[in-house]
Amino acid sequence: DHGGLIFVDLRDRSGVMQLVFNPEISNDAHKKAESLRSEFVVSVTGMVVDRSKENINPDMSTGALELKVDEVDILSSAETLPFILDEAEGVEEELRLRYRYLDLRRKGPREKLVMRNKIIFAMREFFMKEEFYEVETPILTKNTPEGSREFLVPSRIHHGYVYAMPQSPQLYKQLLMAAGFEKYFQVARCFRDEDLRADRQPEFTQLDVEMSFVDEEDIISVIEGLLHYTLKTACNVDVTVPFPRMLYKDAFGLYGSDKPDTRF
C-alpha cells in the first residue's frame, strides 16, 4: 500500500500478475483492496497495460505488464496462515500435509504435478502411435498369486467374502492377450499392503504394458522408443537410443550387482 496506489500480486496456475488499484480509476475497488491479505481468492477485471521502464521486473514473466483494476470481487477471504508459503521448505512435512491445499499452491509441488501430467500424456501419445489399446482394468478383483500382501475390501452383497485390490493388472492383461488384443497399455493404480519403504508406497501408479507374438528385441525397442519420446516431449531431454547393453553375467562379474552404477 503506497497511500494513493495499492499493488497486489495475483497468482493463478499460469503465474503471477501485478494488479494496480488506483482510486482515480475505481474508488470502490481501491477500498476493497485495502482489506486484501495473503492467499485471499479474488476475481478482478481491468486493463492490462505496459509498466513504466523503471518499474519493469525482469524476474517475472509478466514483469513488463500490470493490470489496472476496474472491479474486484473477494470470492474467499483467508484466516491467518499456518505457515508462510514462501518459507514452506523449512516447515514440518506433517503440517504441510495437513494443509495440503496450501502446500500445493507453492511452485515446487505444483510443478511436479504439471510434469507428471506431461509425462503421462506423452506416454499415451507414444503408445497410440504404436497402435496399442488403452484398457482400464477392474480395481475390485479376486486375489491373485503374486508376491505381495493384498488390501482386502469386505463384500456387502456376499457376506463373508472379500474383494482384493490389484497388486498389478497381471491377470487382466494376460486375458486381453488371450483375447487377441495383442498390444495393451494402462496407467494403472496398484495396491500392496506392505510396510513403507523409500521406493514403495501402499498405493502407487505404474505404466503397465503387454504385447503378444514378440521377442526380447521387440520389447527392448518399444521401451527405448517410449523413454526417448517421453523424455524429449515432456522434459526436452534428448537421450540416445539404442541404450548401451550389458550381459547379466558381466554385470555381476564386473560390479557384483544386477543394477550397477556404471560410472564407477
MITI-861049 format. One record per residue (C-alpha): x, y, z; residue in one letter. Coordinates in Angstrom, 2 decimals, decimal comma. Each point is the difference from the previous one (the first is absolute). Layout:
% residues N
<rec <X; Y; Z>; "A">,
...
***
This chain:
% residues 264
<rec <0,00; 0,00; 0,00>; "D">,
<rec <1,67; 3,21; -1,22>; "H">,
<rec <-2,68; 2,35; 1,26>; "G">,
<rec <-1,61; 1,02; -3,28>; "G">,
<rec <0,70; -3,30; -1,78>; "L">,
<rec <-0,31; -3,60; 1,19>; "I">,
<rec <1,99; -2,76; -1,70>; "F">,
<rec <-1,02; -3,67; 0,22>; "V">,
<rec <1,70; -3,11; -1,42>; "D">,
<rec <-2,75; -2,19; -1,45>; "L">,
<rec <0,93; -3,67; -0,51>; "R">,
<rec <-1,69; -2,76; -1,94>; "D">,
<rec <1,40; -3,20; -1,47>; "R">,
<rec <1,54; 1,86; -2,95>; "S">,
<rec <2,08; 2,39; 2,09>; "G">,
<rec <-0,15; 3,40; 1,73>; "V">,
<rec <-1,36; 3,35; -1,20>; "M">,
<rec <0,34; 3,35; 1,78>; "Q">,
<rec <-3,29; 1,79; 0,64>; "L">,
<rec <-0,22; 3,75; 0,50>; "V">,
<rec <-2,90; 1,49; 1,95>; "F">,
<rec <-0,35; 3,72; -0,69>; "N">,
<rec <-2,80; 2,00; 1,69>; "P">,
<rec <-0,17; 2,23; -3,09>; "E">,
<rec <-0,93; -3,06; -2,11>; "I">,
<rec <-2,32; -1,68; 2,52>; "S">,
<rec <-0,47; 1,26; 3,51>; "N">,
<rec <-2,14; -3,03; 0,89>; "D">,
<rec <2,68; -2,48; -1,14>; "A">,
<rec <2,66; 2,00; 1,86>; "H">,
<rec <-1,95; -0,22; 3,26>; "K">,
<rec <-0,46; -3,76; -0,38>; "K">,
<rec <3,73; -0,39; -0,71>; "A">,
<rec <0,82; 1,46; 3,41>; "E">,
<rec <-1,41; -3,16; 1,61>; "S">,
<rec <1,88; -2,49; -2,22>; "L">,
<rec <2,51; -2,29; 1,71>; "R">,
<rec <2,17; -2,95; -0,93>; "S">,
<rec <-1,82; -2,93; -1,70>; "E">,
<rec <-3,34; 1,74; -0,40>; "F">,
<rec <-1,85; -1,30; -3,07>; "V">,
<rec <-1,10; 2,83; -2,27>; "V">,
<rec <-1,41; 0,66; -3,44>; "S">,
<rec <1,07; 3,21; -1,74>; "V">,
<rec <-0,70; 1,80; -3,25>; "T">,
<rec <1,92; 2,90; -1,47>; "G">,
<rec <2,41; 1,19; -2,67>; "M">,
<rec <3,38; -1,65; -0,62>; "V">,
<rec <2,62; 2,68; -0,68>; "V">,
<rec <3,76; 0,28; -0,41>; "D">,
<rec <1,95; 0,85; 3,14>; "R">,
<rec <2,20; 3,05; -0,03>; "S">,
<rec <3,62; -0,91; -0,83>; "K">,
<rec <1,27; 0,66; 3,52>; "E">,
<rec <-2,62; -2,38; 1,46>; "N">,
<rec <0,62; -3,00; -2,27>; "I">,
<rec <0,76; -3,15; 2,00>; "N">,
<rec <2,34; -2,28; -2,03>; "P">,
<rec <-0,48; -2,86; 2,49>; "D">,
<rec <-3,68; -0,43; -0,96>; "M">,
<rec <-1,27; -1,30; -3,35>; "S">,
<rec <-2,68; 2,72; 0,20>; "T">,
<rec <2,42; 2,55; 1,45>; "G">,
<rec <-0,50; 2,46; -2,86>; "A">,
<rec <-3,79; 0,12; 0,50>; "L">,
<rec <-2,51; 0,88; 2,70>; "E">,
<rec <-3,77; -0,01; 0,29>; "L">,
<rec <-1,82; 3,18; 0,98>; "K">,
<rec <-3,03; -1,24; 1,88>; "V">,
<rec <-3,54; 1,22; -0,70>; "D">,
<rec <-1,85; -2,57; 2,11>; "E">,
<rec <0,97; -2,52; 2,66>; "V">,
<rec <-2,10; -2,71; 1,60>; "D">,
<rec <1,28; -1,74; 3,15>; "I">,
<rec <-1,09; -3,61; -0,53>; "L">,
<rec <1,56; -1,37; 3,19>; "S">,
<rec <1,94; 1,62; 2,81>; "S">,
<rec <2,80; -1,82; 1,83>; "A">,
<rec <0,66; -0,36; 3,70>; "E">,
<rec <3,51; 0,33; 1,40>; "T">,
<rec <2,12; -2,53; -1,90>; "L">,
<rec <1,47; -3,00; 1,88>; "P">,
<rec <3,27; 0,61; -1,86>; "F">,
<rec <1,38; 2,50; -2,50>; "I">,
<rec <-0,01; -1,56; -3,45>; "L">,
<rec <3,31; 1,59; -1,03>; "D">,
<rec <1,66; -1,53; 3,09>; "E">,
<rec <-1,66; -3,43; -0,14>; "A">,
<rec <3,23; -1,90; -0,71>; "E">,
<rec <0,90; 0,38; 3,66>; "G">,
<rec <-3,44; -1,06; 1,26>; "V">,
<rec <-0,68; -3,51; 1,37>; "E">,
<rec <-1,42; -2,33; -2,62>; "E">,
<rec <-2,87; -1,04; 2,27>; "E">,
<rec <-1,21; 3,61; 0,21>; "L">,
<rec <0,30; 0,51; -3,75>; "R">,
<rec <-1,98; -3,19; -0,68>; "L">,
<rec <-2,70; 1,00; 2,48>; "R">,
<rec <-0,46; 3,14; -2,10>; "Y">,
<rec <0,71; -1,70; -3,30>; "R">,
<rec <-2,16; 2,41; -2,00>; "Y">,
<rec <2,35; 2,79; 1,10>; "L">,
<rec <3,16; -2,02; -0,57>; "D">,
<rec <-1,10; -0,75; -3,57>; "L">,
<rec <-0,22; 3,71; -0,73>; "R">,
<rec <3,78; 0,18; 0,21>; "R">,
<rec <2,04; -0,08; -3,18>; "K">,
<rec <1,92; -3,21; 0,80>; "G">,
<rec <-2,91; -2,41; 0,69>; "P">,
<rec <-2,05; 1,54; -2,81>; "R">,
<rec <2,81; -0,47; -2,53>; "E">,
<rec <0,35; -3,66; 0,98>; "K">,
<rec <-3,67; -0,65; -0,77>; "L">,
<rec <0,28; 1,92; -3,27>; "V">,
<rec <3,04; -2,08; -0,98>; "M">,
<rec <-1,81; -3,22; 0,91>; "R">,
<rec <-2,88; 1,07; -2,24>; "N">,
<rec <2,37; 0,69; -2,91>; "K">,
<rec <1,74; -3,37; 0,41>; "I">,
<rec <-3,25; -2,02; 0,09>; "I">,
<rec <-1,37; 1,90; -3,01>; "F">,
<rec <3,21; -0,63; -1,96>; "A">,
<rec <-0,08; -3,73; 0,86>; "M">,
<rec <-3,58; -0,23; -1,25>; "R">,
<rec <0,94; 1,80; -3,22>; "E">,
<rec <2,85; -2,44; -0,61>; "F">,
<rec <-2,08; -3,12; 0,55>; "F">,
<rec <-2,84; 1,27; -2,18>; "M">,
<rec <2,49; 0,56; -2,83>; "K">,
<rec <1,26; -3,57; 0,55>; "E">,
<rec <-3,61; -1,31; -0,28>; "E">,
<rec <-0,40; -1,12; 3,61>; "F">,
<rec <-3,44; -0,07; 1,62>; "Y">,
<rec <-0,50; 1,63; 3,39>; "E">,
<rec <-2,29; -2,16; 2,14>; "V">,
<rec <-1,18; 0,85; 3,52>; "E">,
<rec <0,03; -3,15; 2,13>; "T">,
<rec <-2,05; -0,62; 3,20>; "P">,
<rec <1,07; 1,25; 3,43>; "I">,
<rec <-2,21; -2,37; 2,03>; "L">,
<rec <1,15; -3,48; -0,95>; "T">,
<rec <0,80; -3,50; 1,23>; "K">,
<rec <3,26; -0,65; 1,78>; "N">,
<rec <2,87; -0,99; -2,28>; "T">,
<rec <3,09; -2,14; 0,59>; "P">,
<rec <2,50; 2,85; 0,00>; "E">,
<rec <2,79; 0,70; 2,42>; "G">,
<rec <-1,42; 2,76; 2,21>; "S">,
<rec <-2,64; 0,32; 2,70>; "R">,
<rec <-3,33; 1,27; -1,33>; "E">,
<rec <-2,45; 2,58; 1,28>; "F">,
<rec <-3,40; -1,63; 0,58>; "L">,
<rec <-3,44; 1,63; -0,26>; "V">,
<rec <-3,01; -1,76; 1,64>; "P">,
<rec <-2,87; -0,79; -2,36>; "S">,
<rec <-3,39; 1,42; 0,99>; "R">,
<rec <-1,91; -2,33; -2,32>; "I">,
<rec <1,82; -3,27; 0,74>; "H">,
<rec <0,34; -0,20; 3,77>; "H">,
<rec <3,31; -1,49; 1,15>; "G">,
<rec <1,73; 0,63; -3,32>; "Y">,
<rec <2,45; 2,75; -0,94>; "V">,
<rec <1,30; 1,78; -3,05>; "Y">,
<rec <3,73; 0,40; -0,49>; "A">,
<rec <1,64; 3,19; -1,25>; "M">,
<rec <2,29; -0,76; -2,97>; "P">,
<rec <3,75; -0,21; 0,58>; "Q">,
<rec <0,23; 0,47; -3,77>; "S">,
<rec <-2,30; -0,66; -2,99>; "P">,
<rec <1,93; -3,22; -0,70>; "Q">,
<rec <-2,90; -2,43; -0,52>; "L">,
<rec <-2,13; 2,47; -1,90>; "Y">,
<rec <2,68; 0,92; -2,50>; "K">,
<rec <0,72; -3,70; -0,59>; "Q">,
<rec <-3,72; -0,47; -0,58>; "L">,
<rec <0,12; 2,80; -2,58>; "L">,
<rec <2,93; -1,66; -1,78>; "M">,
<rec <-1,89; -3,30; -0,12>; "A">,
<rec <-2,98; 1,91; -1,43>; "A">,
<rec <2,14; 1,25; -2,90>; "G">,
<rec <0,55; 3,64; 0,89>; "F">,
<rec <3,77; -0,50; -0,54>; "E">,
<rec <1,10; 3,44; 1,28>; "K">,
<rec <-1,25; 1,47; 3,27>; "Y">,
<rec <1,06; 2,74; 2,38>; "F">,
<rec <-1,44; 1,66; 3,09>; "Q">,
<rec <1,05; 2,66; 2,48>; "V">,
<rec <-1,08; -2,30; 2,80>; "A">,
<rec <-0,74; 0,59; 3,67>; "R">,
<rec <1,50; -2,81; 2,10>; "C">,
<rec <-0,28; -0,91; 3,69>; "F">,
<rec <2,35; -1,98; 2,24>; "R">,
<rec <-0,49; -0,34; 3,74>; "D">,
<rec <3,67; 0,30; 0,90>; "E">,
<rec <2,08; 1,96; 2,46>; "D">,
<rec <1,13; 3,39; -1,28>; "L">,
<rec <3,35; 0,09; -1,77>; "R">,
<rec <1,77; 2,76; -1,87>; "A">,
<rec <-0,94; -1,52; -3,37>; "D">,
<rec <-3,41; -1,50; 0,80>; "R">,
<rec <-3,31; 1,47; 1,11>; "Q">,
<rec <-3,18; -1,92; 0,95>; "P">,
<rec <-1,67; 1,45; -3,10>; "E">,
<rec <1,88; 1,12; -3,08>; "F">,
<rec <-0,35; 0,53; -3,73>; "T">,
<rec <1,92; -2,00; -2,56>; "Q">,
<rec <0,11; -0,20; -3,76>; "L">,
<rec <-1,21; -3,48; -0,91>; "D">,
<rec <0,76; -1,41; -3,47>; "V">,
<rec <-0,61; -3,35; -1,68>; "E">,
<rec <0,66; -1,31; -3,51>; "M">,
<rec <-0,64; -3,28; -1,82>; "S">,
<rec <2,09; -1,76; -2,64>; "F">,
<rec <3,20; 1,89; 0,78>; "V">,
<rec <3,53; -0,81; 1,07>; "D">,
<rec <2,53; 1,75; 2,24>; "E">,
<rec <1,16; 2,41; -2,71>; "E">,
<rec <-3,55; 1,20; -0,60>; "D">,
<rec <-0,49; 0,72; 3,69>; "I">,
<rec <3,31; 1,84; 0,34>; "I">,
<rec <-0,70; 2,04; -3,13>; "S">,
<rec <-3,43; 1,11; 1,22>; "V">,
<rec <1,26; 1,01; 3,46>; "I">,
<rec <2,98; 1,87; -1,44>; "E">,
<rec <-2,32; 1,81; -2,38>; "G">,
<rec <-2,38; 0,82; 2,86>; "L">,
<rec <2,75; 1,49; 2,18>; "L">,
<rec <1,51; 1,94; -2,89>; "H">,
<rec <-3,36; 1,49; -1,04>; "Y">,
<rec <-1,21; 0,74; 3,53>; "T">,
<rec <3,21; 1,67; 1,18>; "L">,
<rec <0,22; 2,08; -3,17>; "K">,
<rec <-3,67; 1,05; 0,03>; "T">,
<rec <-0,54; 0,58; 3,73>; "A">,
<rec <3,48; 1,00; 1,21>; "C">,
<rec <1,79; 1,14; -3,18>; "N">,
<rec <2,76; -2,52; 0,74>; "V">,
<rec <1,41; -1,77; -3,05>; "D">,
<rec <1,32; -3,47; 0,91>; "V">,
<rec <1,88; -2,16; -2,47>; "T">,
<rec <-1,54; -3,32; -1,03>; "V">,
<rec <0,66; -2,86; -0,09>; "P">,
<rec <1,24; -0,02; 3,60>; "F">,
<rec <3,30; -1,69; 0,91>; "P">,
<rec <-0,50; -3,65; 0,99>; "R">,
<rec <1,72; -2,30; 2,45>; "M">,
<rec <-0,33; -3,74; 0,53>; "L">,
<rec <-1,32; -1,12; 3,37>; "Y">,
<rec <3,14; -2,04; 0,71>; "K">,
<rec <2,21; 2,97; -0,89>; "D">,
<rec <-1,95; 2,28; 2,35>; "A">,
<rec <0,67; -2,34; 2,91>; "F">,
<rec <3,53; -0,80; -1,13>; "G">,
<rec <1,02; 3,63; -0,28>; "L">,
<rec <-2,19; 1,72; 2,59>; "Y">,
<rec <-1,44; -2,70; 2,27>; "G">,
<rec <-3,52; 1,30; -0,67>; "S">,
<rec <-2,77; -0,33; -2,56>; "D">,
<rec <-0,62; 3,77; 0,18>; "K">,
<rec <3,52; 1,40; -0,08>; "P">,
<rec <1,01; 3,64; 0,00>; "D">,
<rec <2,12; -0,04; -3,16>; "T">,
<rec <1,64; 3,32; 0,88>; "R">,
<rec <2,30; -1,95; 2,32>; "F">,
***
